[in-house]
């Protein structure tokens, strides 16, 4: 990496640090502040250490604060975390151990070893992994002492880690533990793990296992002997007698052990297994075919691919990687038409591994598959087999909201169409999801679009709305992870950073905010912006393309984003434009707004929609209002309200949210719209969004009916408890409980808030009252009972 790249990376980190520091002082909710603190630590500048450490001291119960603190090598932070770890009532002790293990300091072994005997199984588990990460002889010997942990999950983890470490000093201790252990299942697993050492000194242990009565012990011992560097006769003498064992696993391991020594001897055995009526025996045959030289077994492989049992077919698909390409092509062609979706998925994954596999069959599947794992596999195929012909079929799924599908789709589009291809589909993605924004920005940045990253940082620095800030945090976090790769970052991006430009200068400062539109032009602002910029750039767009752009129109670089944009949304299709060009495109906007104030006749679709809405024919009204939105660039604002209310009634909450947000941005004080939006946020579990809206009602900023007030206090109180604002939640729910003592749900969440505030006596009384009114509600009764048990033990 040259000096230019190093300088640019440093400037980017400084800008991110400055922007995050400003946001930390904006008074956002605790969860958002915690995420911002972690982002500050990920930026990695030394001057941030004090801020992060201070936050860790004040919020030791936040996971993000622990992870953020651990990113700095400070002895002071390390000491604080160790002291926190010593306190049995500290939250996230398992996370603390995990983070301390990432420091990989040899002197940390002695400090962490006592926690292998901790009463919390999660702490013990993470301690084992932490010692493994540190590595070395001392760590291995420390793990050996706790190999017989009463929790099998932990003891097996320690065994597995020891055998990966392969410290020879641990072998005598492992042998001793094996002989002391009476659990046959654990002894069998110990044999399997010990086999990884491939040490002849372990032969007596394996011989002992060969004579055991337990089938698992014998099977694992056969496998272990087969992997040792012994003379062929010694292996045959030990294994041959098990060749016809009735146990499938013993028989399979014996065949595998002899396959390298006497391949001609095992073919009749395999033939017998393939022809067997026992499904598990045929499955074992499929497994074996994936482990031995396969040139002579094409007939057996073909028979198992067409087996009547799905488990056998699936296993055989996975074993095809051991066969020649020509044979695999023919068999996959059959498997890709299988009626079982999982077999089709595994077949597609196998086809992805083959560089010359014909794409036609996968292209056909891409058009018909609906299950997310299958779609993801088909799209991944075209990442490694980019063909222009597939682009149309790929775009059929651009509206799919399942994140794994979205990621695979973007990767496929990038492989085929490059950066321009990704930008062409960007406006049609669901950019209200922060994870989609993250996936989109990741793809573009990895493709070498440094300007995308710089624009992300600029826009983040301009944001004031908490939802918008929170939406961009994952994108910036993933971008920093890419930058952390240094010389190993994607080559196109590295080249872009290293490129020496004629006017090489630091990233342009944030664009000056666009002036607030006049009240007369407010309605025309949103649809006019994208159309004008496109016209000025000389690019002709189809009506469909304009509609897609309008649907996702939100430029976060606008100063009015807090009021005139949808919180949390982002349009990435405009990222990466040069600042000067963007400024030129912005100039004509005000002119268009002034000339756009032409009164039009009310659309007949609008009249028909109002009529249908008033008589309760919502399906008809939705159709008519949709036509209004499609045909008019400046639809009446009420259309968004009606669409939001009707879609809420139809339980299409995400679509309803988007329409109501559009309306609320134009009429921020509309009581019914805000109240309904709060109900939607409850269904979507967006507790911070709900709190932000309902606090306006409680504070008197918005007017609510008596019926609305009860619902607002109920939902606001519960939401406050769920985001750990216990004092506020207790205050609201206590007022409501006095008016409605029969509401068991209010009682439970009030008690939960009191419990976290340390008011055990009050919590106990509240739960006692709630338990009387929760009769018949099994879920609530069980929650009350569980919390009551915690209250009785004082939280332990």
N, C-alpha and C positions, 0 to 999 in steps of 0.2 A: 504494500500500500504506500503510495507516494505522499509527499508533504501536503499537496493540495487536498487529497482525500481526508487526511488526518485533520486538517484545518476545518474542512466542511463538516465533518462528523462532530467535532468539538463545538462548532457554532450551533449545530442542530440541537445538541444536548443542552447547551446553555439556553437556547430559546424555549425548549420544552420545560426546563427547570424554572425559568422565569414565569412562563404561563401557568404552570402548576402552582407555584408559590402564590400568585395572585388569586387563583381559584380557592386556595386553602383559606384565604382570608375573607371569602364571600359568604360565610355563614351557612354553608350547605349542611344537609343532614349527615349524621354520623357515618352511615354506610358509604356515602359518596366521599366524605372526607378521608375515610380509611383507604379507599381505592386511590384517591389522589396522592396520599402519602406513599403508598406502594409505588405508584408511577414515578414519584419524585426520586425514590431510592433506585428505581430501575434506570433512571437517567444517569445515575452513577457519578455525579459530581461530588467531590469531597466536601464542598461547602454546605451540602444538604444534610450532612451527618447530624449536626446539632438539632435541626428541625425534626428529623426522623426519630432521634433518641428521645427528644422531649415528648413527642407524640406517643412513643412506646411506653414511657414512664407513666403518662396520664391515661393510657388506654391499653393496659397489658392484656385485656380480655379480647382484643380484636386480633383475628388471624392475620390481617394485612399488616398490622403494626409489627408483629413478630417476624414475618417474612421480610418486611422492609428493613428492620433493624439488622437482620442477619446478613444483609447484603454488604454491610460495612465490617471491616476487619478489626474494629475498635475493641480493645481489651475491656473498656468500660461497658460496652453493650454486652459483651460476652459474659462478664461478671454478673450483670443485671439479669440476664437470661438464666444463668445457673442458679441464682438466688430465687428466681421465680419458679424454677423447676423443683426446688426443695420444698415449696409450699404445696401440701396435698390438695388444697382447695383451689389452686390456680387452674384457670381454664386453659385448654389447648396445651397441656404438658407434653402430649405426644408430638405435637407440631414443633415445640421448642427443641425436643431431642432430635427430631429430624433435621431441623435447621442447623443445630450445632454440629451434626455429623457432616454437613456439607463443607465445613471449614477444613476438614482433612488434616487436623493437627495431631501429631502423635501423642502429645501430652493430654489430649482430650479423652483418650481411651480410659485412663484411670478415673477421670471425672464422671464418665458416663456408665462405667461398668456396674456400679451399684443399682442402677435403674433396670438392669436385667432381672432383678428380684422385686421390682415394684409391684404394688397390689393391683395397679391398673394394667390390664392386658394390652391395651393399645400403646401404653408407654413402653412396655417390655418389647412389643413387636417393633416399634420404631427405634428403640435402642439397639436391637440386633441389626437392623438395617443401617443405622448410623455407624456402628463399629465396622460393618462390612465396607461402607464407603471410605472410612479412614484407612482400613486395610493394615497389613503387616502382621508379624508374628504375635505381638501382644494382643491385638484385637482378636485374632483367631483363638488364642488360648483362653481369652476371657469368654468368648462364645462357647467354647467346649464345656466350661463349668456349668452351663445352664441348658445343656442339650436335652435334659430330661424334664423340661418345664411341664407342669401338669396340663397346660393348655396345648393340645396337639397342633393347633395352627401355628403356635410359636415354636414348638420343638422342631416341627418339620421345616419351618423357615430357617431356623438356625442350622439344621443339617444341610439344607440346600446351599446356604451361603458358605458354610465351611468347605463344602466340596467344590464350589466355584473358586474359592480362595486357594485351595490346594497347598496349604502350608503343611509340610511334611511332619512338623512337630506335633500336629494335631492328630495324626493317625493313631498313635498308642492310646490316646484318650478316647478316641472314637471307638476303637476296638473294645476298650474296657467298658464303655457305656453300652455297647451292643450286648455284651455278655451279661451285664447287670439288668438290662431291660427285660420285662416279662410280657410286654405288649407285642403280640405277634405282628400286628399291622405295622407298628412303628419299626420293628426289627426288619420287616420286609422293605420298608422305605429306606431304612439305614443301609441295607445291602445295595439298593439301587443308587443311593448317593455315594457310597464308598466306591462303587464301580467306576465312578468318574476319575478317581485317582489313577486307575489303570496300573496299580502297583502289585507286583507279584508277591510282596510281603503279606498281602491280604488274602492269598489263596486259602489258608486254613479256615478263615471265616467263611469264604464262599463254599468250600467243601462241606463245612458244617451245615450251611443252608441247603445244599443239594440233598442232604439226608433228612431234612425236616419233613414233618407231616403236613405242614401248612403249604398249600398250593402257591400262595403269593411268594413265600420265602424261596421255594424251589424255582419258580419262574424267574425271579429276579437274580438268583444265584447262577442260573444257566446263562442269562444274558451277560452277567459280570464275567464269567469264565470265558465266554466267547470273545470278549473284548480284550483279554489279556494276551501279552506276547509270549505264549507258551508253544512248545513243539506241537505240531498237528496231532500226533498220537495221544498226547496228554489231554487235549481238548476232546477228541473223539471218545476216549475212554470214559470221560466224565459225562458227556452229553448224549451219546448215542442211545443209551437205554431209555431216554425220555422221548424218543422220536415218535412213539405211538401212544403217548400218555393221553388219557381221555380228557384232560383239562386243555382247553383251547390255547390258553396263554402259554402253558408249559410247552405244548407241542410247537407253537409258532416260534418261540424263542430257541428251541432245539434246532428247528429247521434253519433259522437265521445263523445260528452258531456254526452249522455244518455247511452252509451255502458256499463259503469261501474255500472250504477244504475239499468237499466232494459234491460239486454242483449236480452231477448226473444222478446222485442218490436221492436228491430231494424232489426231483420233478414228479415221480409217481405219487409222492406224499402230497404235493401241491394239487395234482390232478384230482386226487381223492377228496381233498378239502373243497375244491371248486364244485365238485359234483355232489357234495353232501346236501342233505335236507336241513341241516343245522345252519340257521342264518348267521350266528356268531362265528361258526367255523369258516363260512364263506367270507365273512368280513375280515377274519384273521388272514385268510389267503390274500385278500386285496391289500392288506397292510404289508404282508411279506413281499408282494410283487413290487411294492414301492421302495423296498430296501435292498434288493439284490439285483445283479445284472439281468436285464430283461429281454435280451435279443431272442431268446428261445421261448418266451412265454406270451407272445402276441395273442395266441388263440385263447389262453386262459384270461388274459386281460379283456379281450373282446367279449367273452362270455360273462364276465362280472359287470362290465359296463351295461349290459342288457339284462342284468339280474332283476328278478321280480321284487326284490326287497330294496327299499329306498336307502336304508343304512349301508347296504353293500355297494350300491351304485355310487353313493356319496364318497365312501372311503376309496373306491377304485378311481374316481375322478382325481382325488388328491394324490394318488399313487402314480398318475400318468406322467408326472415330471421326470420319472425314471426311464421313460420309453423314448424311442426315436420320434423325431418330429412328424414324419409322414404318418406313422401309426396314430399319434396323438391327434393330428388334424382330422382323420377319419372318425375317431371315437368322439371327439368333441362335437363334431357335426351332429351326431346322434344325441349326445347329452344336452345340447342347447335347445332341443325340442322336447325335453322331458317335461312331464306335467307337474313335477315337483319344483317349486320356485327356488328352493335351496340348492338343488342339483344344478339348475340353470345358472344360479349365481356362482357356484364353485367352478362350473365349466367356463363361464365368462372370465373369472379370475385366472384360470389356467390359460385361456386364450391370450390374455393380456401379457403373459410371460413370453409368448412366442412372437418374435418380431415379424415373421412372414405369414402370420395367420390371416386368411382372407376376411375382409371386414363386412361383407354383405350380410352374413348371418347375424352378426352383432347389431348391424344397422337396423335389421328387421326387428330384433328384440327391443331396441331402444324406442321404437315407435309403439310397442305394445305393453311393455313392462309397466307396472304401477307400484309395486313394492319398493320402498326406499333402498334396501340393500341391493336389489337387482338393478335398479336405475343407476345407483352409484357405481356398481361394477361395470355396467355398459359405458358410462361416461368415462370412467378410468381407462377403459380400453382405448378410447380415442385420444387420451392424453399421450399414450405411447404409440398410437397408430393414427396420427393426424391426417385426415383426408377431408378435402373441401366438401365432398358430397354429404358428409355427416352433419354439416352445420345446420341445415334446415330442420333435421330431426332433433338435434340438440336444443334448438330454440323453442321447440314444442313444450319443453319443460321449464322455461324461464320463469314461469309464475309459481313454480313449486316452492313452498315455503319451508320444506324440511331441510335443515341446515346441512347435513351430510350431502344431500343432493345438490344444494346450491354450491357448495365448495367444489364438488366434482365437476359440476357444469362449468363453473368459471375456469377451472384448470383445463378442461377440454377446449373451451372457446379460446383460451390463451394459446394453447398448443396449435390450434388450427389458424386462428385469425390474428394472433398477436395482440398487442395493446389496443389497436383500433377495434378489433373484434370484441374485446372485453368492454370497451367504452360504448360500443353499439348496443350491448344488452344491458348495460348498467341502469339506464332509466327505467327499465321494466322490472327490476328486482324489487323485493320488499325491503326498502332501505330504512324502514322504521325499526328494524331489528339491529341492535348494535353489533351482533355477531355477523350479520350479513355485511354491514359496513366494514367490519374487520376483515372478513374473507376477501371482499372486493379490493380493499386497499392493499392487502398482502399480495394478492396476485399482481396488481399493477406495479407495486414497488419492486417485487422480485424480478419483474420483467425489465427493470432498469429505469422506471419512471421516477427519477429523483424529485422532479417537480411536484409529483403527487404528495410525497412525504413532506416537502416544504409547505405546500398549501394546507395540508392537514394541520401542521403546527400553527400556521397563521390563523386558520379558522378557529382552532381550539383557543388561541389567545384572545379572540374577540368575543367568545361566548359568555353569556351572563346567566342563562337559564340552566338550572340544575339538570333537567332531563337531557338537554343538549350536551352538556359537559360529560354526563355519565355515558351518553351514547358513543362519544369519541374515545373514552379511556381505553377500551379493549383494542381499538385500532392503533393508538399510539404505543400501547404496551407491546403489541406484536411487532410493531415497526422497530422498537428498541431492541427486541430480541434478535431481529434480523441484523441490526447494526452491530450487536454484540459479537457476531460471528467474525468480525474483522476481515482478514484476508480470505476467509472461507465463505463470505457472503456470496449470493448468486453473482455469477460473472458479469451479466449485463449491468447490474446495479453498481458493482465495484468499478467497472470501466467508466460509468457515468460519473461516479464520485472522483475518479482520478483524471477525468478529462480536463485539460487546461483550456479555458475559454479566453477569447480575445479580451472581453470585458469581465474578467473574473472578479467577482465581488461577492460579499456576503449576501445571504438571502434577503430579498426585498422586505422592507418593513411592512407591517400590516396595512392593508388598504384603508384609506380614510372612509369612515362610515358614510353610507348613502343618506342623504338628507331625508327627513321624515316626509312622507307624501302628504299633500294637502287633503283635507277631509273629503273634498269632492272626488278626488281620483282614487280614493282608498279601495273601492271595489274593483277597479281595473288593474291594480298593480300586479296581482299574482299571475293572472294568465298572460299579461302583456310582456313580462320580462323575457321568458324563453323565446317567444315568437320573434321579438324585436332583435335579440342578439343573433338569432339564426339568420334573419333576413339581412342584417348588416354584414354578416360574414360571407354572404353570397352563396350560402348552401341552401338548396331547395329541399324541403322536407314534405313528406306525404302527410295527409291528415292524420293517419294512424300514429305516425311518429310524434306529431305535435301533441296528440292526446296523451301519449305515454309520458312525454316530458312534463306536461301540465300536471299529470297525476302525482308526480313526485317532486314538484317544484318547491324547493327550499334551498336558497343559497345561504349557507351559514356565515358567509362573509358579510352579510348585510347587517348593519347596526340595528335594524328593526327586527331582527330575528326573534327577539324575546316576545314582541307583541305581534308581529306580522307573519311569523313562521310557526310551523308545528313543532312543539318541543320534542326533541329526541330524533327528529328526522334529518336526513342528509341527502343531498343530491351529489353523488360523486362523479357524475358524467362531465361536470365542468371543471373538475380538478385537473391541474397540470397545465392550464392555459397560462400564457405569459401575462404578467401583471399589466403591461402596457396595452396589450391587445384587449384584455378584459375591460380596462378602463375606457378604451375607445368604444367598446360595445355598450358600456353603461351610459355613455353620453346621450344617445338619442332617447333614452327611456322617458325622461321628463316630457319631451315633445310628444311622444306617443300618448302619454297619459292625458295631456291637455286636449289633444284632438280626439281622444277616444270617448269623451263625455257626450255621446250622442244618444238621446233617448230612443229606445226601440220599442216596438209594440210587444206586448206580453206574448210569449210563445204559446201556441195552442196546446203543446205538450204540458206546459206549466199549468194552464187552466185545467186540463184533464187530470193532472196529478193532484191538484188541490181538491177537485171534486171527489176523486176516488179516496183521498186521505180523509176527507170529512165524513164519508159514509163508511169508513172502516175497511175499504177494499185495498189493503196494503200492498198486495202483490201487484195489482194494477198500478197503484201509485208509484211503486218502486220503478216499474218499467217506464212510466211516463217521465218521472224525474231524471232517470238515467239518460233518457233521450235529450232532455234539456241540457244536462251536463256535457253530452257528446256534441250537441249542435251549437251551443252558445259559448263564446269565449268569456262572457261576463254574466253568468247565470245569477238569478236573484239569490241573496244570501240564505233566505229561508229554505231553499232546496236542500242545503247541507243539513239544516236542523231537522227537517222532515225525514230525510234519508237516515239520519242518525237515530231518531226516535223509532222509526219502523224497523230498522235492522236490529236495534236492541230488543224490540218485541219478538223478533224472529231468532234471537240468541246468536246473531252473527256479530259477536262483540268486537272483533278486531276491525271489521269494516265500519261498524257503527262508530267506533272510537275515532277513526280517521275523519269521517264526515263531521262529527261534532267538534273535533279540534279545529277544523277549517272554519266552522261557524263561530266558535268561541273566540277565535283570533280576531274576528270582525266585530263580535258583540260580547266582550269579555265579562259583562255584568248580567248576562241573561240567566235568571235563576234556574229555569227548568233544564236548559242545556247543560249547565254546570252540575246540577244534581244528577242528571242521567249519566253524565261523563264519570262522576264519582262511582255510580253503580257499576258501570262498565269496568272501571279500574279494580273494583272489588272482585269481579268475575275473573279478571286477568291477573289478579294477585299483584297488581302494581300499587303497593301500599303507600309509597311515597307520593305518587300522583294523587291518590285518594286524599291523603292528609293535606296536601297543598290546596286542593279545591275546597274540602269541607271546613278547613280552618277559616276560610273566607266567610262561610256562613256563620260559624260560631262567633267570629269577631265582629259580626254585624255589617260586613262589607257587602254581603249579598243577603237578600230577604228570603226567608223560608217560611212555609206554612207550618202549623203545629205538627201535622203528620210527618212532614219532611224533617222537622227538628229531631223527632224521636229516632228516626232512621239515621240521621246524620250523627247524632251523639253515639248511637250504637256502633256504627261502622267506623267512625273516627276513633273511638275509644279502643276498639279491638285492633285496628290498624296500628295505632300508637304502641300498643303492647308488642305487636309482632315485629316492629322495627326497633324494639328495645327502648322506646321512650316511655319508661314505666311510670314516671311521675305524672305525665300528661294523661296517659291512659287511665291510671287510677283515679285521677281527678274527674274525668268525663264519665267513667263507668260507675263511680260511686254516686254521682248525681242521678244517673239513670236507674241504678239499682234501688234507690229510695222511691222512685216513681213506679218502677216495674219490678218488684221483688220476685215475681213469678218467672222472670226470664233467667233460666239456668245458664245460658251461654254467657250472658253479661256477668253472672256470678263467677263463672269459671275464669274468665279473662281478668276480672277484677282481682281474684285471688292470686292468679299468676303474676300480676303486676306487684301485688303486696308481697308475694314470696320473694321476688327479685329485689324488692326494696328492703328486705330483711324484716318485714313486719309479719312474723310467723303467727302471732296470736290472731291478728286481724284476718290473715289468710285462712286460718283454721275455721274461724267463725263463718266467714263467707262461704267456704266450701261446704260446711255443714248445712247452711241454708240452701245452697245450690243443689246439693244431693237430693233434697226433698222434692225439688221441682223438676229434676231430670229423669224421673221415673218414666220408663218407656223409651228413652233415647239411649240406646246401648253405647253408641260412640261417645257421647258426652259423659255418660256415667263412668265409662272406663277412664276417660281423661281426668275426671274429677277424682276418681279413686287413686290414680297414679300420682297426681299432684298432692293429694292428702297424705299419701305414704311419704313423700319427700318432706312435706311440712312437719310430719311427726318426728322425722329423724333429723330435723334441723338443716336439711339440704344435703346431707351425706347420702 
